Amino acid sequence: MIYFLIFVFKISKAWENIKETVAKNLMYYRKKNKITQKELADQLGVKHNAISSWENGVNSIDIDTLFRV
């Protein structure tokens, strides 16, 4: 049982690292291309607050949307 908990913890930690990296990259490249959150949201067909929550790591972007970015 303890090995399972350690495994789950490691996966959880890895997922947080991935989520943080995606959030930082999303913001970096959006700003580099001089696109506002609203403009990116309109291009992706999502609400503007979705972009903010992705960039702040509150929510995770789904894989299909990530590929469209």
C-alpha positions in Angstrom: 0.0 0.0 0.0 2.8 2.4 0.8 4.4 1.9 -2.6 1.1 2.8 -4.3 0.9 6.0 -2.3 4.4 6.9 -3.2 3.6 6.2 -6.8 0.5 8.4 -6.7 2.5 11.2 -5.0 5.2 11.1 -7.7 2.6 11.2 -10.5 0.8 14.1 -8.8 4.1 16.0 -8.4 5.0 15.3 -12.1 1.6 16.5 -13.2 2.0 19.8 -11.3 5.3 20.3 -12.9 3.8 19.8 -16.4 0.9 22.1 -15.6 3.2 24.8 -14.4 5.4 24.5 -17.5 2.4 24.7 -19.8 1.1 27.7 -18.0 4.4 29.6 -18.2 4.8 28.7 -21.9 1.3 29.7 -22.8 1.8 33.1 -21.2 5.3 33.6 -22.6 4.3 32.8 -26.2 1.1 34.7 -26.1 2.9 37.8 -24.9 5.8 37.3 -27.3 3.2 37.3 -30.2 1.5 40.4 -28.7 -1.8 38.6 -28.3 -4.2 39.5 -25.5 -6.0 36.9 -23.5 -9.3 38.0 -25.1 -7.8 37.6 -28.6 -6.4 34.2 -27.9 -9.7 33.1 -26.3 -11.6 34.3 -29.4 -9.3 32.4 -31.7 -9.7 29.2 -29.7 -13.5 29.6 -29.1 -13.2 29.7 -25.3 -14.0 32.4 -22.7 -11.3 34.9 -21.9 -11.2 33.8 -18.3 -10.2 30.3 -19.4 -6.9 31.7 -20.7 -6.3 33.4 -17.4 -7.0 30.3 -15.4 -4.7 28.3 -17.6 -1.9 30.8 -17.3 -2.2 31.0 -13.6 -2.4 27.2 -13.2 -5.8 27.2 -11.7 -7.2 24.9 -14.5 -5.5 22.7 -17.0 -5.9 23.2 -20.8 -7.2 20.2 -22.5 -4.9 18.4 -25.0 -7.0 19.2 -28.1 -7.0 22.9 -27.3 -3.3 22.8 -26.5 -2.5 21.4 -29.9 -4.6 24.2 -31.5 -2.5 26.8 -29.7 
